[in-house]
Structures are given as structure tokens and as C-alpha cells.
Amino acid sequence: MDPARRQRYLQALGVRDFLGERRMAVAAAAPAVATPVPPAPSRPSPAAPAAAAPSFRTEVRAPAARHASPPTEAVEERPVEAPLPPLPSLDSLEAAQACVTDCTRCALHRTRTQTVFGIGASEAPLLVVGEGPGAEEDRRGEPFVGRAGQLLDAMLAAIGHDRARNTYIANVVKCRPPNNRDPLPEEVEACRPFLDAQIEALQPRLILAVGRVAAQRLLNTDEPLSRLRGRSHHYGPAAVPVWVSYHPAYLLRAPREKAKAWEDLKRVHALLNAADQSPKDGDGAGD
């Protein structure tokens, strides 16, 4: 019989169950058996806290070792200039001008309106060489036709010369440099054969170089204009006399220099007169 039911039954009869009470007292005194709980997983011993990442504001870098190789830097690659194409025979002014008309030997052909070869008398004793065409020259295809050209015409007239009768006018380069800047060395070099052909065909008695660029090109020098003026120079194997003066465009900006330019013109006139009086090839005593 169930102990609890038996105890109630005996109590109802008025009989004490000493044995059952003792068993119940022992059971009550015994410690309760706890439901087994699985052990908690073991935790690793705490490690030292990790160092925080340094801030970019406070980061200090150790200096590089002196023997370490420097970082390789990217080197800008410059295009290699292609060699200039060969030219046909330039044995006359007409042949040289025909070649100039279609010339693409330098970048100036991309921005020109037309080429500016030269103008004047084909047997002129005086050759005037300037720098390059300006805007008006580029439009009309003729050298020295702007304000600087008008001043040049007046200067030449003062010594009895003009482009229609006894003077030829040309430039170092035959296309206008953008914004009237100085011609670049490669542009001057591309046009070199054309000016040389003009001088060879004209065989002038004297060359008047107006401006620094023309003087340096003809004399193959980098000396400033101030040191080239007032001195006698010569060009090429034939030793053609060269006289250096100011460019008319400069004289428009600096009128005070016109007195010096007039001295140069008088010197040119004297040299031409002296050349006219000297015996020419084939003149003089016979064999």
C-alpha cells in the first residue's frame, strides 16, 4: 500500500504508524538531490588587452634605413621625334616655294591659314630676314604687311630700297606660330632648308637680320641681340655680310630705339654702296 495512503487510513482508525512516521522523517531530513547541470565550459585565462590601432594623427613612422633603395618613381615618357622627311631639290625660289606650300614638317602647319614664303625682287642686293608671320601675314600670305611691315617699308625707303624693286623679304619660319610666340627650335630647324634655299637662289650682297630670332638663326649663336648689333657678321660658305638690327615690331613698342635702328640702316646703306663699287665675279683684268 502507498505509504501516504496507509498513513491516512491508520489516522482514520485512530492508530499511530510509528514506523511510517520514522521513515517520512528520515526522508525529509535527507538532502534533496539536485538535477545534474552540465559543467560550464572552461574559460581561458584572460590575456593582455590588444593594443589599439594607432591614430593617423599620432602615428610615428621609423625613418627608413639609409641603405634602403628609394621607391621607383614613374618616369614620364616623351614621344620620340620622328626624323624630318627628305626634301626634293630646292634649286630655285619656285621649287622652294612649291615645297613650302604643302609643308607639314612641323606642328605649325596645323594652325596656319596659309604659308608665307617671301616677297620681293628676285635679284635684290638686300635680303631682309625676320622672325615669322603674324596674324595679318598669315591671312594675306605675305611677310611684313601689318603695322610692323609699314614701319619696315618706311625704314627701307629712307635708304632708297623697297620690296618691289631692290629688296627681298623673308622669315625664318614660313608659318605663323600661335599667338605670335617665338618659333620653337624644332620649328626653326624644320624651316632651315627653305631659308637656306632662298639665300642660295637670291645670292644677296647683304642680309639685314631684324630681331633676335633671325640673327641667332643666321649666325648660329645664342648671343643676345645687344651683343650682335653694331658688329660685322657673315653667313654661310660664301661669307655673305650680315648686319643685325631691331625688329620693327619692337620699335613700335620702344620708339626710343628708333635712333639706333637708323644708325643700323645707314650702315647697311654704306655697305651696299661699297659692295656695288667692288668688282664682281668675272670683272677686272682678263686672263
Backbone as CSV, one residue per row, in Angstrom:
resi,resn,N_x,N_y,N_z,CA_x,CA_y,CA_z,C_x,C_y,C_z
1,MET,0.856,-1.175,0.000,0.000,0.000,0.000,0.900,1.234,0.000
2,ASP,0.447,2.277,-0.709,1.194,3.522,-0.747,1.341,4.052,0.673
3,PRO,2.537,4.479,1.102,2.755,4.917,2.489,1.845,6.053,2.882
4,ALA,1.647,7.006,2.026,0.800,8.155,2.379,-0.637,7.717,2.546
5,ARG,-1.088,6.822,1.695,-2.466,6.333,1.795,-2.645,5.478,3.048
6,ARG,-1.602,4.738,3.329,-1.652,3.881,4.523,-1.703,4.728,5.786
7,GLN,-0.914,5.867,5.748,-0.895,6.732,6.931,-2.284,7.346,7.160
8,ARG,-2.922,7.764,6.051,-4.256,8.347,6.214,-5.275,7.288,6.730
9,TYR,-5.088,6.124,6.275,-6.006,5.047,6.696,-5.862,4.758,8.189
10,LEU,-4.593,4.735,8.653,-4.381,4.463,10.083,-4.860,5.629,10.938
11,GLN,-4.692,6.862,10.432,-5.149,8.021,11.207,-6.679,7.988,11.353
12,ALA,-7.315,7.557,10.259,-8.786,7.469,10.349,-9.237,6.422,11.367
13,LEU,-8.406,5.404,11.646,-8.735,4.373,12.633,-8.268,4.764,14.028
14,GLY,-7.504,5.858,14.091,-7.008,6.270,15.397,-5.790,5.512,15.833
15,VAL,-5.036,4.946,14.902,-3.843,4.154,15.243,-2.616,4.904,14.621
16,ARG,-1.591,5.069,15.503,-0.362,5.757,15.014,0.559,4.752,14.351
17,ASP,1.157,5.186,13.236,2.097,4.332,12.487,3.487,4.853,12.764
18,PHE,4.061,4.357,13.848,5.379,4.846,14.254,6.448,4.557,13.188
19,LEU,6.346,3.402,12.562,7.354,3.030,11.572,7.283,3.943,10.349
20,GLY,6.057,4.221,9.918,5.901,5.094,8.728,6.337,6.512,9.040
21,GLU,6.049,7.011,10.262,6.461,8.374,10.605,7.988,8.507,10.616
22,ARG,8.605,7.434,11.149,10.080,7.495,11.193,10.668,7.542,9.779
23,ARG,10.081,6.718,8.889,10.586,6.726,7.502,10.391,8.095,6.841
24,MET,9.260,8.719,7.067,8.979,10.002,6.483,9.905,11.083,7.042
25,ALA,10.235,10.995,8.350,11.126,11.967,8.969,12.518,11.853,8.400
26,VAL,12.972,10.604,8.182,14.317,10.393,7.609,14.385,10.933,6.187
27,ALA,13.266,10.670,5.458,13.250,11.155,4.066,13.281,12.672,4.004
28,ALA,12.570,13.307,4.972,12.541,14.774,4.977,13.885,15.369,5.357
29,ALA,14.620,14.640,6.210,15.925,15.150,6.653,17.018,14.956,5.609
30,ALA,16.833,14.037,4.659,17.871,13.766,3.646,17.967,14.943,2.672
31,PRO,19.178,15.323,2.273,19.318,16.463,1.321,18.731,16.132,-0.035
32,ALA,18.080,17.110,-0.570,17.456,16.904,-1.891,18.547,16.725,-2.947
33,VAL,18.295,15.846,-3.885,19.251,15.561,-4.970,18.973,16.525,-6.116
34,ALA,19.938,17.376,-6.376,19.752,18.397,-7.450,19.885,17.758,-8.824
35,THR,19.145,18.297,-9.708,19.217,17.813,-11.093,20.599,18.129,-11.642
36,PRO,21.280,17.132,-12.132,22.655,17.389,-12.614,22.670,18.453,-13.717
37,VAL,23.550,19.416,-13.549,23.711,20.511,-14.529,25.056,20.331,-15.224
38,PRO,25.059,20.353,-16.500,26.346,20.159,-17.203,27.319,21.272,-16.839
39,PRO,28.551,20.955,-16.674,29.541,21.973,-16.267,29.698,23.058,-17.336
40,ALA,29.908,24.259,-16.839,30.125,25.386,-17.766,31.459,25.198,-18.473
41,PRO,31.507,25.591,-19.727,32.784,25.438,-20.460,33.866,26.275,-19.808
42,SER,35.016,25.713,-19.807,36.139,26.401,-19.154,36.515,27.653,-19.948
43,ARG,36.771,28.711,-19.227,37.158,29.962,-19.850,38.673,30.103,-19.819
44,PRO,39.221,30.574,-20.978,40.689,30.746,-20.977,41.083,31.891,-20.068
45,SER,42.260,31.763,-19.577,42.747,32.815,-18.699,42.830,34.119,-19.481
46,PRO,42.436,35.200,-18.846,42.421,36.480,-19.577,43.817,36.870,-20.048
47,ALA,43.867,37.243,-21.371,45.147,37.647,-21.954,45.306,39.149,-21.837
48,ALA,46.499,39.610,-22.109,46.744,41.061,-22.054,45.932,41.751,-23.131
49,PRO,45.326,42.889,-22.838,44.493,43.582,-23.839,45.318,43.952,-25.049
50,ALA,44.668,43.743,-26.254,45.359,44.050,-27.507,45.561,45.550,-27.636
51,ALA,46.697,45.924,-28.216,46.989,47.347,-28.381,46.083,47.941,-29.436
52,ALA,45.533,49.095,-29.154,44.647,49.760,-30.107,45.448,50.241,-31.304
53,ALA,44.782,50.229,-32.507,45.450,50.703,-33.714,45.808,52.165,-33.557
54,PRO,47.022,52.572,-33.939,47.415,53.973,-33.752,46.619,54.894,-34.651
55,SER,46.358,56.066,-34.162,45.649,57.058,-34.960,46.572,57.608,-36.015
56,PHE,46.004,58.007,-37.243,46.826,58.583,-38.304,47.435,59.901,-37.869
57,ARG,46.820,60.513,-36.838,47.349,61.797,-36.398,48.569,61.636,-35.492
58,THR,48.648,60.507,-34.836,49.739,60.348,-33.878,50.737,59.298,-34.316
59,GLU,50.480,58.661,-35.483,51.364,57.580,-35.898,52.738,58.130,-36.219
60,VAL,53.758,57.510,-35.711,55.135,57.911,-35.956,55.813,56.776,-36.673
61,ARG,56.331,57.079,-37.846,56.985,56.038,-38.631,58.492,56.081,-38.386
62,ALA,59.067,54.926,-38.322,60.509,54.849,-38.134,61.201,55.311,-39.408
63,PRO,62.284,56.063,-39.285,62.984,56.510,-40.504,63.523,55.335,-41.288
64,ALA,63.449,55.471,-42.622,63.923,54.394,-43.483,65.425,54.247,-43.347
65,ALA,65.875,53.043,-43.480,67.311,52.784,-43.394,68.027,53.498,-44.528
66,ARG,69.221,53.981,-44.239,69.937,54.752,-45.243,70.312,53.908,-46.441
67,HIS,70.489,52.621,-46.219,70.922,51.784,-47.318,69.758,51.269,-48.137
68,ALA,68.532,51.590,-47.705,67.379,51.073,-48.441,67.280,51.775,-49.785
69,SER,66.832,51.072,-50.820,66.693,51.652,-52.151,65.495,52.576,-52.177
70,PRO,65.599,53.759,-52.811,64.449,54.665,-52.887,63.353,54.071,-53.734
71,PRO,62.092,54.468,-53.469,61.000,53.924,-54.268,61.129,54.344,-55.725
72,THR,60.749,53.454,-56.582,60.818,53.736,-58.017,59.700,54.679,-58.406
73,GLU,60.054,55.792,-59.067,59.058,56.768,-59.498,58.749,56.561,-60.966
74,ALA,57.501,56.854,-61.303,57.096,56.747,-62.696,57.771,57.844,-63.503
75,VAL,58.355,57.500,-64.607,59.053,58.449,-65.462,58.165,58.764,-66.656
76,GLU,57.941,60.073,-66.871,57.106,60.479,-67.992,57.816,60.146,-69.294
77,GLU,57.115,59.455,-70.148,57.685,59.092,-71.428,57.381,60.189,-72.440
78,ARG,58.427,60.729,-73.023,58.251,61.759,-74.034,58.276,61.105,-75.406
79,PRO,57.413,61.572,-76.281,57.430,60.985,-77.634,58.744,61.266,-78.336
80,VAL,59.234,60.275,-79.008,60.471,60.425,-79.755,60.155,61.135,-81.067
81,GLU,60.876,62.216,-81.329,60.630,62.974,-82.546,61.056,62.148,-83.758
82,ALA,60.140,62.074,-84.718,60.459,61.363,-85.942,61.430,62.199,-86.767
83,PRO,62.329,61.553,-87.481,63.252,62.321,-88.322,62.485,63.083,-89.389
84,LEU,63.009,64.254,-89.759,62.348,65.067,-90.774,62.406,64.350,-92.113
85,PRO,61.315,64.400,-92.874,61.314,63.717,-94.173,62.263,64.408,-95.149
86,PRO,62.788,63.654,-96.087,63.684,64.268,-97.080,62.921,65.239,-97.969
87,LEU,63.645,66.197,-98.506,63.054,67.215,-99.363,63.491,67.012,-100.809
88,PRO,62.654,67.434,-101.744,63.096,67.416,-103.140,64.146,68.504,-103.379
89,SER,64.612,68.586,-104.565,65.607,69.591,-104.895,65.016,70.990,-104.735
90,LEU,65.758,71.856,-104.035,65.335,73.235,-103.816,66.314,74.167,-104.524
91,ASP,66.440,73.981,-105.830,67.462,74.702,-106.583,66.972,76.020,-107.161
92,SER,65.768,76.446,-106.787,65.250,77.728,-107.258,64.223,78.239,-106.265
93,LEU,63.903,79.521,-106.354,62.853,80.076,-105.492,61.522,79.401,-105.754
94,GLU,61.234,79.100,-107.013,59.953,78.470,-107.363,59.853,77.068,-106.765
95,ALA,60.936,76.308,-106.837,60.917,74.955,-106.274,60.767,75.001,-104.761
96,ALA,61.461,75.923,-104.111,61.352,76.035,-102.655,59.955,76.479,-102.249
97,GLN,59.374,77.413,-102.970,58.042,77.899,-102.626,56.994,76.810,-102.810
98,ALA,57.118,76.018,-103.858,56.177,74.920,-104.072,56.241,73.910,-102.936
99,CYS,57.445,73.674,-102.433,57.599,72.726,-101.330,57.035,73.304,-100.033
100,VAL,57.226,74.597,-99.813,56.712,75.236,-98.601,55.192,75.209,-98.573
101,THR,54.557,75.367,-99.726,53.096,75.460,-99.786,52.420,74.243,-99.178
102,ASP,52.993,73.065,-99.377,52.393,71.828,-98.863,53.168,71.253,-97.680
103,CYS,53.988,72.058,-97.038,54.891,71.545,-95.998,54.127,71.142,-94.731
104,THR,54.499,69.996,-94.184,53.968,69.522,-92.896,55.119,69.047,-92.007
105,ARG,56.279,69.666,-92.123,57.473,69.202,-91.413,57.456,69.528,-89.929
106,CYS,56.594,70.432,-89.489,56.475,70.731,-88.058,55.013,70.987,-87.729
107,ALA,54.734,71.189,-86.445,53.348,71.313,-85.988,52.689,72.618,-86.404
108,LEU,53.433,73.589,-86.885,52.830,74.872,-87.249,51.845,74.744,-88.409
109,HIS,51.973,73.703,-89.202,51.051,73.568,-90.340,49.612,73.308,-89.883
110,ARG,49.434,72.848,-88.630,48.089,72.538,-88.146,47.285,73.790,-87.833
111,THR,47.944,74.910,-87.567,47.237,76.115,-87.143,47.348,77.263,-88.141
112,ARG,48.048,77.070,-89.232,48.227,78.157,-90.190,46.990,78.327,-91.065
113,THR,46.824,79.537,-91.576,45.837,79.774,-92.626,46.466,79.496,-93.981
114,GLN,47.668,79.994,-94.174,48.445,79.715,-95.370,49.917,79.968,-95.064
115,THR,50.772,79.447,-95.903,52.198,79.664,-95.713,52.586,81.067,-96.193
116,VAL,53.699,81.550,-95.660,54.216,82.867,-96.035,55.668,82.667,-96.463
117,PHE,55.889,82.562,-97.752,57.218,82.201,-98.256,58.152,83.400,-98.281
118,GLY,57.799,84.442,-98.973,58.644,85.618,-99.109,58.176,86.441,-100.290
119,ILE,58.709,87.641,-100.407,58.296,88.521,-101.493,59.416,89.502,-101.786
120,GLY,59.502,89.913,-103.056,60.487,90.916,-103.420,61.111,90.640,-104.761
121,ALA,62.127,91.415,-105.047,62.837,91.282,-106.313,63.769,90.077,-106.267
122,SER,63.715,89.250,-107.316,64.484,88.001,-107.310,65.990,88.239,-107.426
123,GLU,66.415,89.416,-107.881,67.840,89.739,-107.974,68.195,90.880,-107.032
124,ALA,67.503,90.950,-105.916,67.709,92.054,-104.971,69.067,91.931,-104.295
125,PRO,69.788,93.049,-104.159,71.059,93.012,-103.429,70.865,92.930,-101.919
126,LEU,69.674,93.302,-101.426,69.414,93.312,-99.976,68.335,92.286,-99.638
127,LEU,68.647,91.406,-98.691,67.673,90.444,-98.166,67.398,90.797,-96.712
128,VAL,66.132,91.032,-96.395,65.714,91.298,-95.019,65.090,90.011,-94.470
129,VAL,65.572,89.543,-93.336,65.069,88.303,-92.719,64.484,88.640,-91.361
130,GLY,63.215,88.294,-91.193,62.538,88.465,-89.916,62.309,87.142,-89.218
131,GLU,61.432,87.174,-88.223,61.224,86.007,-87.365,60.199,85.037,-87.948
132,GLY,58.963,85.496,-88.098,57.896,84.640,-88.602,56.652,85.458,-88.862
133,PRO,55.682,84.888,-89.569,54.469,85.634,-89.895,53.640,85.944,-88.653
134,GLY,52.943,87.075,-88.720,51.953,87.409,-87.709,50.558,87.100,-88.222
135,ALA,49.556,87.612,-87.511,48.172,87.309,-87.874,47.810,87.843,-89.258
136,GLU,48.184,89.071,-89.544,47.854,89.663,-90.844,48.627,88.985,-91.968
137,GLU,49.886,88.640,-91.712,50.683,87.930,-92.711,50.094,86.548,-92.984
138,ASP,49.648,85.881,-91.921,49.032,84.565,-92.078,47.756,84.660,-92.915
139,ARG,47.034,85.754,-92.786,45.784,85.931,-93.536,46.050,86.244,-95.002
140,ARG,47.086,87.055,-95.263,47.339,87.519,-96.623,48.407,86.726,-97.357
141,GLY,49.219,85.957,-96.632,50.248,85.160,-97.283,51.466,85.942,-97.717
142,GLU,51.709,87.104,-97.114,52.841,87.960,-97.487,53.532,88.460,-96.222
143,PRO,54.865,88.468,-96.176,55.562,88.906,-94.957,55.511,90.417,-94.766
144,PHE,55.482,90.826,-93.511,55.568,92.237,-93.112,54.515,93.094,-93.816
145,VAL,53.247,92.827,-93.503,52.164,93.623,-94.088,51.322,94.312,-93.023
146,GLY,51.603,94.085,-91.749,50.884,94.761,-90.682,51.548,96.086,-90.343
147,ARG,51.341,96.542,-89.118,51.940,97.809,-88.687,53.458,97.736,-88.722
148,ALA,54.007,96.573,-88.321,55.460,96.411,-88.373,55.946,96.458,-89.821
149,GLY,55.177,95.924,-90.742,55.555,95.971,-92.152,55.539,97.377,-92.710
150,GLN,54.560,98.167,-92.291,54.514,99.557,-92.736,55.732,100.329,-92.239
151,LEU,56.142,100.066,-90.997,57.336,100.727,-90.474,58.573,100.259,-91.222
152,LEU,58.654,98.956,-91.528,59.801,98.447,-92.277,59.885,99.098,-93.654
153,ASP,58.748,99.246,-94.332,58.750,99.894,-95.642,59.271,101.334,-95.539
154,ALA,58.875,102.049,-94.505,59.343,103.421,-94.321,60.845,103.457,-94.036
155,MET,61.330,102.503,-93.276,62.762,102.446,-92.974,63.567,102.159,-94.237
156,LEU,63.089,101.218,-95.047,63.800,100.890,-96.280,63.769,102.048,-97.268
157,ALA,62.639,102.716,-97.331,62.539,103.853,-98.247,63.532,104.944,-97.890
158,ALA,63.846,105.064,-96.608,64.787,106.097,-96.177,66.191,105.863,-96.720
159,ILE,66.514,104.642,-97.134,67.838,104.365,-97.726,67.692,103.955,-99.191
160,GLY,66.530,104.282,-99.789,66.352,104.049,-101.214,66.024,102.622,-101.596
161,HIS,65.351,101.866,-100.720,65.022,100.473,-101.020,63.523,100.226,-100.840
162,ASP,63.016,99.272,-101.607,61.634,98.811,-101.437,61.538,97.382,-101.955
163,ARG,60.511,96.697,-101.519,60.359,95.274,-101.827,60.021,95.004,-103.290
164,ALA,59.544,95.968,-103.987,59.178,95.736,-105.382,60.371,95.881,-106.326
165,ARG,61.436,96.564,-105.879,62.498,96.916,-106.817,63.852,96.316,-106.466
166,ASN,64.293,96.431,-105.236,65.676,96.036,-104.924,65.831,95.407,-103.537
167,THR,64.757,94.871,-103.012,64.808,94.221,-101.691,63.934,92.971,-101.713
168,TYR,64.409,91.920,-101.062,63.608,90.704,-100.866,63.405,90.516,-99.368
169,ILE,62.181,90.130,-98.966,61.847,89.984,-97.548,61.379,88.560,-97.298
170,ALA,61.925,87.931,-96.267,61.568,86.561,-95.897,61.597,86.436,-94.385
171,ASN,61.204,85.266,-93.903,61.191,84.982,-92.467,61.915,83.675,-92.185
172,VAL,62.309,83.505,-90.942,62.955,82.261,-90.517,62.001,81.092,-90.658
173,VAL,60.766,81.243,-90.176,59.750,80.202,-90.338,58.669,80.720,-91.273
174,LYS,58.049,79.801,-91.991,57.112,80.183,-93.043,55.643,80.038,-92.634
175,CYS,55.395,79.628,-91.405,54.031,79.532,-90.873,53.961,80.314,-89.569
176,ARG,52.801,80.854,-89.278,52.651,81.688,-88.083,52.677,80.838,-86.817
177,PRO,53.547,81.134,-85.855,53.455,80.496,-84.536,52.210,81.005,-83.799
178,PRO,51.476,80.132,-83.118,50.263,80.570,-82.410,50.547,81.703,-81.435
179,ASN,49.642,82.667,-81.413,49.736,83.822,-80.501,51.026,84.620,-80.708
180,ASN,51.618,84.495,-81.897,52.836,85.248,-82.233,54.005,84.950,-81.282
181,ARG,54.036,83.750,-80.719,55.158,83.376,-79.846,56.404,83.176,-80.698
182,ASP,57.558,83.069,-80.009,58.802,82.776,-80.710,58.736,81.371,-81.311
183,PRO,59.315,81.166,-82.477,59.365,79.807,-83.024,60.187,78.891,-82.121
184,LEU,59.744,77.645,-82.002,60.490,76.664,-81.227,61.702,76.175,-82.025
185,PRO,62.717,75.661,-81.335,63.916,75.198,-82.056,63.603,74.181,-83.143
186,GLU,62.670,73.253,-82.868,62.360,72.249,-83.879,61.628,72.851,-85.077
187,GLU,60.893,73.935,-84.847,60.217,74.623,-85.952,61.224,75.375,-86.820
188,VAL,62.184,76.014,-86.164,63.247,76.698,-86.901,64.045,75.694,-87.726
189,GLU,64.338,74.543,-87.119,65.119,73.522,-87.814,64.353,72.956,-89.004
190,ALA,63.031,72.780,-88.863,62.227,72.253,-89.971,62.222,73.203,-91.163
191,CYS,62.270,74.509,-90.896,62.257,75.505,-91.975,63.649,75.888,-92.458
192,ARG,64.675,75.378,-91.834,66.043,75.770,-92.195,66.338,75.593,-93.686
193,PRO,65.990,74.460,-94.301,66.340,74.293,-95.722,65.699,75.339,-96.624
194,PHE,64.541,75.839,-96.257,63.843,76.787,-97.127,64.530,78.158,-97.119
195,LEU,64.910,78.632,-95.943,65.623,79.905,-95.892,66.993,79.775,-96.553
196,ASP,67.671,78.651,-96.332,68.960,78.440,-96.984,68.799,78.443,-98.507
197,ALA,67.706,77.827,-98.988,67.464,77.799,-100.436,67.182,79.200,-100.971
198,GLN,66.464,80.005,-100.191,66.209,81.376,-100.622,67.504,82.171,-100.739
199,ILE,68.373,82.029,-99.743,69.636,82.771,-99.775,70.499,82.294,-100.938
200,GLU,70.510,80.978,-101.171,71.307,80.433,-102.274,70.787,80.923,-103.618
201,ALA,69.479,80.982,-103.764,68.908,81.416,-105.042,69.066,82.921,-105.258
202,LEU,68.919,83.714,-104.196,68.980,85.171,-104.318,70.408,85.691,-104.419
203,GLN,71.325,85.038,-103.682,72.715,85.484,-103.596,72.788,86.992,-103.317
204,PRO,72.215,87.430,-102.202,72.217,88.866,-101.900,73.618,89.361,-101.566
205,ARG,73.809,90.656,-101.699,75.086,91.262,-101.326,75.158,91.526,-99.820
206,LEU,73.980,91.605,-99.180,73.953,91.842,-97.731,72.634,91.331,-97.176
207,ILE,72.695,90.803,-95.976,71.500,90.336,-95.274,71.297,91.215,-94.052
208,LEU,70.101,91.767,-93.919,69.720,92.532,-92.726,68.831,91.639,-91.863
209,ALA,69.336,91.217,-90.714,68.574,90.375,-89.786,67.882,91.271,-88.775
210,VAL,66.556,91.272,-88.771,65.812,92.123,-87.844,65.244,91.253,-86.727
211,GLY,65.711,91.499,-85.519,65.234,90.754,-84.363,66.177,89.645,-83.944
212,ARG,66.015,89.249,-82.686,66.907,88.247,-82.086,66.821,86.897,-82.776
213,VAL,65.594,86.421,-83.049,65.432,85.075,-83.605,66.115,84.963,-84.954
214,ALA,65.926,85.962,-85.809,66.553,85.926,-87.133,68.071,85.981,-87.019
215,ALA,68.572,86.843,-86.163,70.023,86.965,-86.015,70.643,85.678,-85.486
216,GLN,70.038,85.092,-84.473,70.595,83.861,-83.903,70.529,82.706,-84.893
217,ARG,69.479,82.651,-85.683,69.368,81.576,-86.678,70.436,81.731,-87.770
218,LEU,70.598,82.925,-88.306,71.545,83.129,-89.394,72.988,82.961,-88.935
219,LEU,73.266,83.363,-87.703,74.640,83.333,-87.203,74.928,82.102,-86.353
220,ASN,73.908,81.258,-86.168,74.074,80.019,-85.406,74.690,80.291,-84.036
221,THR,74.022,81.176,-83.290,74.515,81.575,-81.980,73.343,81.790,-81.046
222,ASP,73.637,81.852,-79.744,72.606,82.183,-78.770,72.923,83.497,-78.055
223,GLU,73.801,84.286,-78.624,74.130,85.574,-78.037,72.923,86.514,-78.115
224,PRO,72.773,87.414,-77.149,71.639,88.343,-77.181,71.813,89.376,-78.287
225,LEU,70.703,89.989,-78.654,70.720,90.983,-79.727,71.646,92.143,-79.396
226,SER,71.691,92.526,-78.140,72.518,93.666,-77.748,73.990,93.444,-78.059
227,ARG,74.438,92.209,-78.067,75.846,91.911,-78.366,76.075,91.667,-79.850
228,LEU,75.018,91.389,-80.591,75.150,91.133,-82.027,75.059,92.415,-82.849
229,ARG,74.374,93.414,-82.330,74.256,94.681,-83.036,75.619,95.396,-83.085
230,GLY,75.786,96.183,-84.153,76.984,97.008,-84.252,78.240,96.259,-84.624
231,ARG,78.122,95.014,-84.997,79.275,94.205,-85.387,79.045,93.615,-86.766
232,SER,80.106,93.394,-87.480,80.018,92.790,-88.801,80.022,91.268,-88.664
233,HIS,79.080,90.609,-89.335,78.968,89.146,-89.302,78.910,88.634,-90.738
234,HIS,79.012,87.307,-90.876,78.925,86.693,-92.196,78.131,85.398,-92.117
235,TYR,77.505,85.073,-93.226,76.665,83.876,-93.290,77.168,82.927,-94.365
236,GLY,77.237,81.628,-94.005,77.469,80.569,-94.965,78.846,80.546,-95.590
237,PRO,79.067,79.544,-96.455,80.373,79.399,-97.125,80.746,80.606,-97.973
238,ALA,79.735,81.304,-98.514,80.028,82.484,-99.344,80.331,83.714,-98.516
239,ALA,80.207,83.600,-97.184,80.511,84.712,-96.268,79.731,85.970,-96.639
240,VAL,78.415,85.805,-96.810,77.554,86.947,-97.108,77.515,87.851,-95.882
241,PRO,77.788,89.152,-96.041,77.749,90.049,-94.882,76.357,90.082,-94.246
242,VAL,76.336,90.093,-92.916,75.084,90.142,-92.151,75.168,91.312,-91.184
243,TRP,74.119,92.136,-91.170,74.025,93.221,-90.205,72.765,93.010,-89.378
244,VAL,72.863,93.227,-88.078,71.778,92.925,-87.144,71.164,94.222,-86.633
245,SER,69.836,94.268,-86.609,69.134,95.443,-86.078,67.874,94.987,-85.347
246,TYR,67.105,95.954,-84.877,65.882,95.666,-84.142,64.752,95.271,-85.093
247,HIS,63.851,94.467,-84.585,62.647,94.115,-85.343,61.700,95.317,-85.327
248,PRO,61.041,95.621,-86.448,60.113,96.756,-86.461,59.015,96.661,-85.408
249,ALA,58.564,95.456,-85.100,57.532,95.316,-84.067,58.059,95.779,-82.713
250,TYR,59.337,95.525,-82.443,59.936,96.013,-81.197,60.027,97.530,-81.207
251,LEU,60.363,98.113,-82.338,60.466,99.566,-82.424,59.112,100.233,-82.193
252,LEU,58.039,99.569,-82.556,56.706,100.117,-82.272,56.445,100.155,-80.773
253,ARG,56.997,99.203,-80.044,56.819,99.165,-78.591,57.844,100.033,-77.863
254,ALA,58.986,100.257,-78.506,60.065,101.032,-77.879,60.559,102.084,-78.868
255,PRO,59.791,103.149,-79.096,60.179,104.155,-80.102,61.530,104.804,-79.821
256,ARG,61.978,104.798,-78.571,63.257,105.427,-78.248,64.431,104.731,-78.933
257,GLU,64.235,103.485,-79.371,65.308,102.743,-80.026,65.387,103.020,-81.522
258,LYS,64.488,103.847,-82.048,64.495,104.113,-83.492,65.774,104.819,-83.935
259,ALA,66.350,105.620,-83.050,67.603,106.296,-83.407,68.712,105.282,-83.661
260,LYS,68.775,104.217,-82.835,69.770,103.163,-83.046,69.492,102.405,-84.346
261,ALA,68.198,102.164,-84.610,67.842,101.468,-85.837,68.243,102.294,-87.065
262,TRP,68.132,103.615,-86.963,68.531,104.468,-88.070,70.041,104.394,-88.299
263,GLU,70.807,104.280,-87.250,72.249,104.102,-87.401,72.545,102.783,-88.106
264,ASP,71.784,101.740,-87.772,71.970,100.442,-88.437,71.654,100.552,-89.926
265,LEU,70.588,101.271,-90.267,70.208,101.419,-91.673,71.266,102.189,-92.459
266,LYS,71.825,103.202,-91.855,72.884,103.949,-92.543,74.098,103.053,-92.788
267,ARG,74.365,102.159,-91.840,75.472,101.230,-92.017,75.171,100.249,-93.152
268,VAL,73.950,99.783,-93.222,73.543,98.887,-94.310,73.699,99.585,-95.654
269,HIS,73.245,100.835,-95.729,73.351,101.591,-96.973,74.814,101.752,-97.394
270,ALA,75.685,102.043,-96.442,77.104,102.204,-96.757,77.718,100.891,-97.231
271,LEU,77.379,99.804,-96.606,77.918,98.505,-97.003,77.445,98.120,-98.402
272,LEU,76.196,98.402,-98.718,75.684,98.084,-100.047,76.368,98.932,-101.112
273,ASN,76.581,100.192,-100.802,77.283,101.043,-101.758,78.706,100.542,-101.981
274,ALA,79.345,100.110,-100.898,80.705,99.588,-101.040,80.711,98.311,-101.871
275,ALA,79.679,97.461,-101.690,79.594,96.228,-102.463,79.346,96.523,-103.931
276,ASP,78.560,97.544,-104.217,78.299,97.893,-105.610,79.562,98.382,-106.312
277,GLN,80.439,99.008,-105.574,81.644,99.574,-106.176,82.770,98.555,-106.283
278,SER,82.657,97.429,-105.563,83.702,96.402,-105.644,83.525,95.607,-106.921
279,PRO,84.602,95.083,-107.512,84.480,94.302,-108.750,83.730,93.003,-108.511
280,LYS,82.849,92.636,-109.429,82.077,91.404,-109.332,82.855,90.272,-109.970
281,ASP,82.343,89.041,-109.766,83.000,87.876,-110.350,83.039,88.018,-111.852
282,GLY,84.168,87.848,-112.429,84.306,87.953,-113.887,84.737,89.318,-114.358
283,ASP,84.670,90.328,-113.460,85.095,91.668,-113.850,86.613,91.809,-113.645
284,GLY,87.174,92.893,-114.123,88.602,93.137,-113.911,89.425,92.653,-115.085
285,ALA,90.709,92.511,-114.804,91.638,92.143,-115.881,91.365,90.746,-116.383
286,GLY,91.560,90.550,-117.671,91.368,89.242,-118.270,92.540,88.332,-118.024
287,ASP,92.410,87.126,-118.497,93.485,86.154,-118.308,94.712,86.544,-119.106
